[in-house]
Amino acid sequence: MSGIAIVAALERELAPFVRNWKSVYFSHSGREFRAYEHESLVAIAGGIGRHAAEIAAKAIMAQYKPQMLISAGLAGALLHSLKVGSVITPNVVVDAATGKEYRSEVGGGVLVTADEIANTQSKATLVEKFHALAVDMEAAAVAEFAQQNGIAFRCVKAISDEADFVMPPLNQFVDETGSFQNGKFAAWAAFRPLQWPKVISLARNSSRASVALRDWLKRNINNNLLERVAQ
C-alpha cells in the first residue's frame, strides 16, 4: 500500500524527482509498467493522453492501493502571464471533450484536458471556452478515476510552453499507447532546419519545467499532502 501515487505522462517529467528512488516493474492487464518507489510514495509515467493516463491509474491502484492520486507533469500555458517553469495547482480540472469538471480541495484555477498537444490556435479556443490557466492531456482521466474509486485527487503542472509558443507538429509522433516516438521525430526534424530553433527551445523549456516540478514536489509532497492523507 502507498499513501500517494503520482501519475505523469513521460519519464522525463518524473526523472528529476525520482532520481535515486527504487525502480520496480510490474504487470497489469497484460502490460508492463515501471514504477518508482520511495517510502510511502510511488510514481509512474503512463504515457500521453487520457487513455494512457487511465490505464496507468488503474495499474497503480491495483498494485499499490494509494489513498491519493496526483496528476503531475508538464502543461501548456493558456495565459500570457504564465512563463516557462511556472507551477500551477488547479482546483478544477475540465475535460474538454465532455465539459465535465473534477475538483480538488486545494489549489486554485482551472486546467483543461484536451485530446491533442495544443498549438497557439487551439490554445486560444480553449482559454475562450473554459477560462483555464493551462492545458494538458491526462489530468481529467486521473481525476475521474480517483472520483470513481473514492480517493483523494490533486493536480500539479509545470509550464513547458508559453501561450504564444509555436509548437512543432508533435501529435503525429504520439502512438496508440501514448508513447512519444523520439526516433521518428528526430528523423523528421533532421531534414527541417527551420524547425530546429523551436525543437531546441522546447527541449530546453521542458527540462526547466521538469526541474520546477521536482522542486515543487520536494517542497510540498512530504509535508502538506501526506498530512492530508493521514487525516
SULRA-V950053 format. One record per residue. N is the residue number from 1. RES is the residue in one small letter. D_LAST is the distance of its C-alpha to the last C-alpha in Angstrom with 2 decimals. Layout:
# SULRA-V950053
N/RES/D_LAST, N/RES/D_LAST
This chain:
# SULRA-V950053
1/m/16.55, 2/s/15.07, 3/g/11.66, 4/i/13.38, 5/a/16.86, 6/i/19.16, 7/v/22.09, 8/a/25.13, 9/a/28.71, 10/l/30.85, 11/e/30.84, 12/r/32.10, 13/e/29.02, 14/l/26.86, 15/a/29.56, 16/p/28.99, 17/f/25.27, 18/v/25.58, 19/r/28.70, 20/n/28.80, 21/w/25.97, 22/k/26.99, 23/s/28.70, 24/v/28.75, 25/y/30.50, 26/f/29.74, 27/s/31.30, 28/h/30.03, 29/s/32.43, 30/g/35.33, 31/r/33.98, 32/e/33.24, 33/f/30.15, 34/r/29.43, 35/a/25.89, 36/y/24.73, 37/e/22.32, 38/h/20.78, 39/e/18.28, 40/s/15.16, 41/l/16.69, 42/v/19.46, 43/a/21.75, 44/i/24.61, 45/a/27.49, 46/g/28.41, 47/g/31.29, 48/i/32.30, 49/g/31.79, 50/r/29.82, 51/h/31.22, 52/a/30.51, 53/a/26.90, 54/e/26.37, 55/i/28.00, 56/a/25.93, 57/a/22.63, 58/k/23.98, 59/a/25.10, 60/i/21.96, 61/m/19.96, 62/a/22.67, 63/q/22.80, 64/y/19.25, 65/k/16.89, 66/p/14.28, 67/q/10.90, 68/m/11.93, 69/l/15.55, 70/i/17.04, 71/s/20.63, 72/a/22.17, 73/g/25.85, 74/l/28.89, 75/a/30.00, 76/g/33.14, 77/a/33.33, 78/l/34.62, 79/l/35.07, 80/h/37.59, 81/s/35.37, 82/l/33.06, 83/k/34.64, 84/v/34.32, 85/g/31.30, 86/s/29.40, 87/v/25.71, 88/i/24.09, 89/t/20.57, 90/p/21.53, 91/n/19.35, 92/v/22.03, 93/v/23.65, 94/v/26.94, 95/d/28.93, 96/a/32.47, 97/a/34.09, 98/t/32.61, 99/g/31.26, 100/k/27.95, 101/e/24.95, 102/y/21.38, 103/r/18.71, 104/s/15.70, 105/e/13.41, 106/v/14.63, 107/g/18.15, 108/g/21.48, 109/g/24.61, 110/v/25.81, 111/l/26.40, 112/v/28.94, 113/t/29.31, 114/a/33.02, 115/d/35.18, 116/e/37.13, 117/i/37.02, 118/a/37.79, 119/n/41.00, 120/t/42.08, 121/q/43.46, 122/s/40.46, 123/k/38.16, 124/a/40.27, 125/t/39.95, 126/l/36.17, 127/v/35.61, 128/e/38.07, 129/k/36.52, 130/f/32.78, 131/h/32.67, 132/a/30.33, 133/l/29.78, 134/a/30.19, 135/v/30.87, 136/d/29.69, 137/m/30.38, 138/e/27.16, 139/a/24.02, 140/a/24.76, 141/a/25.14, 142/v/21.79, 143/a/20.12, 144/e/22.10, 145/f/21.22, 146/a/17.44, 147/q/18.05, 148/q/20.32, 149/n/17.92, 150/g/14.91, 151/i/12.69, 152/a/11.40, 153/f/14.39, 154/r/15.38, 155/c/18.96, 156/v/20.83, 157/k/24.61, 158/a/27.37, 159/i/30.76, 160/s/33.56, 161/d/36.27, 162/e/37.07, 163/a/38.15, 164/d/41.84, 165/f/41.75, 166/v/44.30, 167/m/42.62, 168/p/44.81, 169/p/45.03, 170/l/42.11, 171/n/41.32, 172/q/44.34, 173/f/42.95, 174/v/39.70, 175/d/40.46, 176/e/39.27, 177/t/36.47, 178/g/35.01, 179/s/36.60, 180/f/38.49, 181/q/42.06, 182/n/42.66, 183/g/46.14, 184/k/47.41, 185/f/46.02, 186/a/47.69, 187/a/50.93, 188/w/50.79, 189/a/50.15, 190/a/52.82, 191/f/55.59, 192/r/54.22, 193/p/54.53, 194/l/53.79, 195/q/50.22, 196/w/49.77, 197/p/48.59, 198/k/45.85, 199/v/44.80, 200/i/44.73, 201/s/42.78, 202/l/40.19, 203/a/39.74, 204/r/39.49, 205/n/37.07, 206/s/34.82, 207/s/34.74, 208/r/33.85, 209/a/31.04, 210/s/29.62, 211/v/29.67, 212/a/27.97, 213/l/25.21, 214/r/24.90, 215/d/24.76, 216/w/21.99, 217/l/19.84, 218/k/20.63, 219/r/19.73, 220/n/16.42, 221/i/14.88, 222/n/14.09, 223/n/12.76, 224/n/11.11, 225/l/10.18, 226/l/8.85, 227/e/6.49, 228/r/5.23, 229/v/5.55, 230/a/3.82, 231/q/0.00
